[in-house]
Amino acid sequence: MTGITSTCVYCGSSDKVKESYRQAATELGRKLAERKIELVYGGGRVGLMGLVADGVIQNGGQVYGVIPRFLDNLEVAHEGVTELVLTENMHERKMLMAERADSFIVLPGGLGTLDETFEILTWKQLRLHDKPVVILNVDGYWDALVELIHNQINENFAKPANLDLFSVVNTVDEALEALEKSPTPTHEIASKWT
């Protein structure tokens, strides 16, 4: 593997999702632990968030969770993580997660997942970081997102080079292979720029 020692996983907190999404989250957690890649994530124990964390923990891996105090009650902070940080707001949460991680993997999720994904892609577009971003397109969940970005390019709101900001894969193994093939990041996200 390149210099990747941690990955931030963006994903949903809903428990009412397809079994294939749940399986992918658990598998990703297990395989991160097997590769000794620290999980950085939103700190919750519910939904896909909790399943990824459980997959890492149950296989002896390290988990760094970050959750805002106001969400602690809604997303129910995971008590079994290696380190749990409570923040005052969402901006601080996202910044700590982005700073801690060497890479990003996006599982299925809702508006919060879209927010995190677009923010980290925008920061990469602005050259605030050069960390790999991998969209794990389980059962075609993110097909519409990829189509939207192509439409932005077709309508001249984005450049074709924006497609190089991320990779899209269909399986957990392909996601980890994409990280392995990524160049080692050369510069960190600096909070003074964000």
N, C-alpha and C positions, 0 to 999 in steps of 0.2 A: 504494500500500500504506500502511497505517497505520504506526505507529512500529515495526513488526516488522523487526528487522535480523538476528535469529538465531532458530533454532528447534532445540529438543532433540528428537531422534528416538529413541523407544523401540522396539526391535524385537529379533527373535531372532538368535542366533548360530549356528543350525543351517544346514548346507549341504544337508540332505536335505529340502527343502521344494518345494512346487509352483512351477512356472515362473512362474505369474502373480504370486506373491509376490516372486520374484526380479526380475521385470520392473518391478513397482511400486517396489521399492527403488531400482533403477538410475534409473528415470524421475524419482523424487523427488529424488535427488541431482543429476541434471542440471538440473532446473528450479529447485532452490534456488540453484545456481551462476548460472544465467541471470538470476535475480532479485537476485543479490548478497546472498542471505541466508546467513549463516554457519551451518554445521552444527555442532551440539553433540551429541556422542553418546558411547557407551561405550568408544571407543578401539580396538576390535578390527578385525581384517582378515578375519574369517571370517563366514559366513552373511549375513543381510540387513544386518547392521552394516557389514560390509566393502563390500557392494555400494552402499549409500547413500554411504559415504565415497568410494569409487572414482568414483561418478557425479559427485560434487562436484569432486573433484580433477581428473578428466579434462576438466572444463569450466571450469577456472581459478578455482574457488571456494575459500573458506576453510573449514577443518575444525579444530575444537577437540575433541580426544579425551581422555577421562578413564578410566583403568583402574587397578584396585587391583593392587598388586605381585603378590599371590598368584594373580590371574587372568591376569597377563601371559603366563604360559606356556600356559594353557588356551585363552584366546581369541586369543592371538597378537597383540600390539599392532601396530597399523598404523604402519609406519615412514614412510609418505608424507604424513601429516597435517601441517597447518600448525603446530600446537602439540599436544604430547602431555604430559599430566600423569599421573604415577603417584601413587596415593594409598595410604594405609595400610589402608583398609577400605572396605566398600561404602557405609557411611553418608557418609563424606567424598566418595566418588565421586558419589553422588546429589545431595548438597548443592551441590557445585561445578557440576554440570550444570544444576541448577535455577536457581542464581544467575546463571549465564552467559546463559541463554536468555531470549528475550522471549516464547516460545511453545513449544508441545509438539505433536508429531504422533506418533501411535501406529500402527505397522505391526504385522502379525502377529508373534507371538512366544510364548514359553512363560511359565514361572512368574516369571522375572526381569522380563519385560515387564509382567506383571500387577502385580508388586510395585511397580514404578516408577509405573505408571499409577494404581493405587489410592492410592499415597502422594501424588502430585501433585494428584489429585482431592480427597483428604482435606484437604490444605493449602489448596486453593481453597475448599472448604466452610467451613473455619475462618477464612477471610478472611486467610490469611497471604500470599496473592498474588491477583492478578486477571488472570493471563496466560491467553490462550486455549489450550484443549486440544481437539485434533481427533483423533478416532479414525478411521483410514483402514481401512474395512471391506472389504478386498479379497476378492472372491468370497464375501462373507457370513461371513468368518472370525470376526468379533466379534458375530455375531447372538446367540449364547448369552450373551455378556456383557451385552448390552443387555437381553435377556430376564431375566437375573438381577437387574439393577438395577430393572426394572419389578416383579419379584416382591418385592424388598425394599420397594418402595413399597407394594405391595398388602398386605404383611404388617406394615406400619407400622414397619419398621426404617429407612426412609429417607423423605424428604419428596419430593413431586412436583417441588419446586424444584431437587432434586439433578440432574434431567435438564438443567437450564440450565448446569451446570458444564462441559459438554462438548458438542461437536457430532459427529455421525456422518455420514461421507461415504463414497462408493464409489470415487472415482477421485482420482488425484493432483491433477488440475486443480481438482476440487471442494475438496480439502484446502487448496490455496493460495488459492482464492477465499474460503474460510471465514476464513483468516487476514486476508486483505485487508479483509473486512467486520467484523472484530472491533474493538472499541474499543481504543485504545492503552492498554496497561497503565498504571495510575497508581501502583502501589507494588510494590516489589521484595520478594522473599523475604528475610527477615532471619534469619540463622542463630541469633540469640539466642532466637528463638521456636520453632525446630525442634530 
